[in-house]
Amino acid sequence: MDAQKITAATVRADFNDLPAVVHYTRAAHELGLWSSERALIERNFPDRSAPLLEAGCGAGRVTIGLWSLGYRNLTAFDFAQELVDQAISLAAERGAEGIRFLHADATDLAPHASVLAPPFAGALFLFNGLMQIPGRENRRAALRELHRVCRPGAQLLFTTHDRDSSPTERVLWRLEAQRWTRGEQDQRLVEFGDRYFEDEAGRTFMHLPDRREILDDLAATGWRHIFDAMRAAVAKESRAVLDFSDECRFWVAARGISPS
């Protein structure tokens, strides 16, 4: 029997599973914003009264971090209901009850048009959330949806991994490319660059792009590239952050005109 391809339903079920809920809830309560996240948030979103949208908010780690920095016009959503429930609980515990939380899918925000009607001044999709959407066209759909609900010139801050980030990564992905050529890759994967693995956080799907892929995706969805850099070049992180997360690439893009 052929292996079933990973879908959005697969990823949603994995995030709603107990190990993932515990992992991300603990990080929201104990870890907070990374130094690199804080530096780029304060640099790119200087107006703390401007409406901001966080996609893939999980259990609220970044959302509550934004609130603690004085951002007061926040809307956040995730497609895993269990994580949204944890974020709502943490916000209440921290006295951040003005945050609007939604159970929503980044690839289709239309069902929440009434809440998302005012154009946002900026959007965030951190901790590689965009890359946990299976299928490149689906990731582009999410970028288009964020473009649609943001005002002209609004900035988007997000992270990805990077297949070319180190000599070791390049060697590993050359070997993986050979497996794909021979048809020996994990048959559950949707496209080259995908990984599906299990660790203390449970089962995790992740797409690892190269830099060219993201530049093309931004251009195709109406976003203008402004900045990108590996996390280590942005700020020095604590041991707790390094233990929690791998190296990643930060991206900043500005909303332009929708491509025809």
VMD Tcl script that draws the C-alpha trace (Angstrom):
set ca {
  {0.00 0.00 0.00}
  {1.31 3.45 -0.94}
  {2.15 5.77 1.93}
  {-0.35 8.58 2.37}
  {1.03 12.03 1.65}
  {1.27 14.51 4.51}
  {-1.60 17.01 4.41}
  {-2.75 19.97 6.45}
  {-4.94 17.54 8.40}
  {-1.81 15.53 9.32}
  {-0.04 18.62 10.60}
  {-3.10 19.85 12.50}
  {-3.48 16.49 14.23}
  {0.21 16.50 15.17}
  {-0.04 19.96 16.73}
  {-3.18 19.02 18.64}
  {-1.46 15.90 20.00}
  {-0.48 15.98 23.69}
  {3.36 16.03 23.31}
  {3.19 19.05 21.00}
  {0.71 20.89 23.22}
  {2.90 20.34 26.29}
  {6.09 21.33 24.41}
  {4.76 24.60 23.01}
  {2.82 25.50 26.15}
  {5.96 25.11 28.25}
  {7.87 27.36 25.85}
  {5.12 29.98 25.99}
  {5.19 30.00 29.80}
  {8.94 29.77 30.34}
  {10.89 30.87 27.26}
  {9.25 33.98 25.83}
  {10.70 35.94 22.93}
  {14.14 35.11 21.59}
  {16.65 37.98 21.60}
  {16.68 37.91 17.79}
  {12.88 38.06 17.61}
  {12.74 40.98 19.99}
  {15.43 42.90 18.08}
  {13.66 42.51 14.74}
  {10.19 43.15 16.16}
  {11.29 46.42 17.73}
  {13.17 47.43 14.57}
  {10.40 46.67 12.09}
  {7.29 47.42 14.16}
  {8.17 50.60 16.08}
  {4.54 51.73 16.55}
  {3.21 49.75 19.50}
  {-0.33 50.98 18.88}
  {-0.48 49.73 15.27}
  {-2.63 46.65 14.55}
  {-0.46 43.54 14.20}
  {-1.42 40.04 13.13}
  {0.42 36.93 14.26}
  {-0.09 33.81 12.16}
  {0.64 30.42 13.70}
  {0.58 31.78 17.24}
  {0.68 28.34 18.83}
  {0.37 28.50 22.62}
  {1.08 32.24 22.67}
  {4.83 32.48 23.17}
  {5.33 35.35 20.70}
  {1.90 36.90 21.20}
  {2.38 37.29 24.93}
  {5.92 38.47 24.27}
  {4.54 41.23 22.04}
  {2.09 42.21 24.76}
  {4.89 42.37 27.32}
  {6.74 44.80 25.01}
  {3.73 47.12 25.02}
  {1.96 46.13 21.79}
  {-1.73 46.52 22.48}
  {-3.54 46.00 19.16}
  {-2.92 42.30 18.59}
  {-4.78 39.60 16.71}
  {-3.36 36.07 16.66}
  {-4.47 32.78 15.19}
  {-3.49 29.15 14.81}
  {-5.11 26.21 13.11}
  {-4.57 23.88 16.11}
  {-7.47 24.45 18.49}
  {-5.66 22.91 21.47}
  {-2.82 25.42 21.12}
  {-5.21 28.37 20.71}
  {-6.92 27.30 23.94}
  {-3.55 27.31 25.70}
  {-2.76 30.78 24.31}
  {-6.08 32.15 25.57}
  {-5.41 30.66 29.00}
  {-1.91 32.15 29.17}
  {-3.17 35.57 28.07}
  {-5.74 35.53 30.87}
  {-3.08 34.48 33.37}
  {-0.78 37.33 32.27}
  {-3.54 39.94 32.18}
  {-3.34 40.25 28.39}
  {-7.05 39.85 27.81}
  {-7.22 42.44 25.03}
  {-5.59 40.08 22.54}
  {-7.96 38.65 19.93}
  {-7.32 34.93 19.37}
  {-8.80 32.97 16.47}
  {-8.89 29.35 15.41}
  {-8.03 29.87 11.74}
  {-6.10 28.46 8.79}
  {-3.49 30.78 7.24}
  {-4.28 29.50 3.75}
  {-7.91 30.65 3.99}
  {-8.76 33.57 6.26}
  {-12.03 34.42 4.50}
  {-14.24 32.79 7.20}
  {-12.90 35.40 9.64}
  {-13.37 38.44 7.39}
  {-15.29 40.40 10.01}
  {-12.43 40.21 12.54}
  {-9.69 40.65 9.97}
  {-11.40 43.46 8.05}
  {-9.24 46.38 9.27}
  {-5.98 46.21 7.32}
  {-3.07 45.26 9.55}
  {0.07 47.37 9.80}
  {2.24 44.27 10.04}
  {2.21 40.50 10.28}
  {4.41 37.87 11.89}
  {4.77 34.15 11.18}
  {7.56 33.04 13.50}
  {9.27 29.79 14.54}
  {9.06 28.46 10.99}
  {5.27 28.32 11.06}
  {4.96 29.07 7.35}
  {7.25 26.15 6.59}
  {4.98 23.75 8.44}
  {2.35 24.11 5.74}
  {2.68 21.15 3.34}
  {2.92 22.05 -0.34}
  {4.48 25.10 -1.94}
  {1.21 26.34 -3.44}
  {-0.38 26.17 0.01}
  {2.46 28.22 1.48}
  {1.98 30.75 -1.30}
  {-1.74 30.79 -0.51}
  {-0.87 31.74 3.08}
  {1.41 34.53 1.88}
  {-1.38 35.82 -0.38}
  {-3.87 35.75 2.50}
  {-1.52 37.73 4.74}
  {-0.97 40.15 1.85}
  {-4.74 40.55 1.49}
  {-5.37 41.49 5.13}
  {-2.38 43.85 5.45}
  {-2.22 47.48 4.38}
  {0.16 48.68 1.63}
  {3.69 48.91 2.96}
  {2.96 46.61 5.90}
  {5.89 44.45 6.89}
  {5.95 40.69 7.30}
  {8.46 39.06 9.64}
  {8.91 35.30 9.41}
  {11.49 32.54 9.70}
  {12.56 29.50 7.74}
  {15.29 26.93 7.87}
  {17.81 27.02 5.02}
  {19.13 24.03 3.06}
  {22.30 25.96 2.19}
  {23.07 27.33 5.64}
  {26.17 25.21 6.24}
  {28.51 22.78 4.43}
  {26.96 19.92 6.41}
  {23.44 20.88 5.33}
  {24.53 21.10 1.70}
  {26.04 17.61 1.80}
  {22.97 16.14 3.49}
  {20.63 17.69 0.94}
  {22.75 16.50 -1.98}
  {22.32 12.98 -0.62}
  {18.59 13.58 -0.19}
  {18.35 14.82 -3.79}
  {19.89 11.55 -4.92}
  {17.26 9.62 -2.95}
  {14.52 11.62 -4.65}
  {16.07 10.91 -8.07}
  {16.01 7.18 -7.29}
  {12.50 7.37 -5.81}
  {13.80 6.25 -2.40}
  {12.62 9.24 -0.37}
  {10.03 9.01 2.39}
  {6.90 8.52 0.32}
  {4.83 10.58 2.75}
  {6.73 13.74 1.77}
  {5.08 16.16 -0.64}
  {8.12 17.73 -2.27}
  {11.90 17.98 -2.10}
  {12.93 19.90 1.00}
  {10.32 18.26 3.24}
  {11.13 16.47 6.48}
  {8.85 14.53 8.82}
  {10.36 13.48 12.11}
  {9.56 12.70 15.73}
  {11.20 14.10 18.85}
  {10.18 15.34 22.31}
  {7.65 17.69 20.66}
  {5.92 14.79 18.93}
  {5.65 14.41 15.17}
  {6.73 17.43 13.16}
  {6.44 18.28 9.47}
  {8.85 20.91 8.18}
  {9.76 22.18 4.73}
  {13.34 23.42 4.42}
  {13.72 25.80 1.46}
  {16.76 27.38 -0.07}
  {17.01 31.15 -0.22}
  {16.00 31.36 -3.91}
  {12.75 29.54 -3.23}
  {11.64 32.08 -0.63}
  {12.62 35.05 -2.80}
  {10.52 33.62 -5.63}
  {7.58 32.93 -3.32}
  {7.63 36.48 -1.98}
  {7.73 37.96 -5.48}
  {4.90 35.69 -6.64}
  {2.61 36.73 -3.78}
  {3.06 40.51 -3.77}
  {5.73 40.84 -1.08}
  {8.94 42.82 -1.59}
  {12.02 41.40 0.04}
  {13.69 43.81 2.47}
  {16.01 41.78 4.65}
  {17.17 38.29 5.50}
  {19.86 36.89 7.77}
  {20.60 33.82 9.82}
  {19.58 34.10 13.45}
  {23.18 33.96 14.71}
  {23.91 37.15 12.77}
  {20.95 38.96 14.35}
  {21.54 38.34 18.06}
  {23.24 36.04 20.53}
  {20.70 33.68 22.05}
  {20.51 32.12 25.51}
  {21.28 28.47 26.06}
  {17.55 27.87 26.68}
  {16.67 29.23 23.24}
  {19.44 27.25 21.54}
  {18.25 24.07 23.25}
  {14.66 24.76 22.20}
  {15.28 25.60 18.54}
  {17.69 25.09 15.64}
  {19.34 27.83 13.63}
  {16.97 29.58 11.25}
  {16.83 32.41 8.75}
  {14.84 35.57 9.46}
  {13.00 37.32 6.64}
  {11.41 40.76 6.41}
  {9.23 41.69 3.45}
  {6.96 44.64 2.65}
  {3.49 44.40 1.16}
  {3.43 45.61 -2.41}
  {0.81 45.48 -5.13}
  {-0.88 42.13 -5.68}
  {0.68 40.28 -8.65}
  {-1.64 40.00 -11.64}
}
mol new
graphics top color blue
foreach p $ca { graphics top sphere $p radius 0.5 }
foreach p [lrange $ca 0 end-1] q [lrange $ca 1 end] { graphics top cylinder $p $q radius 0.2 }
display resetview
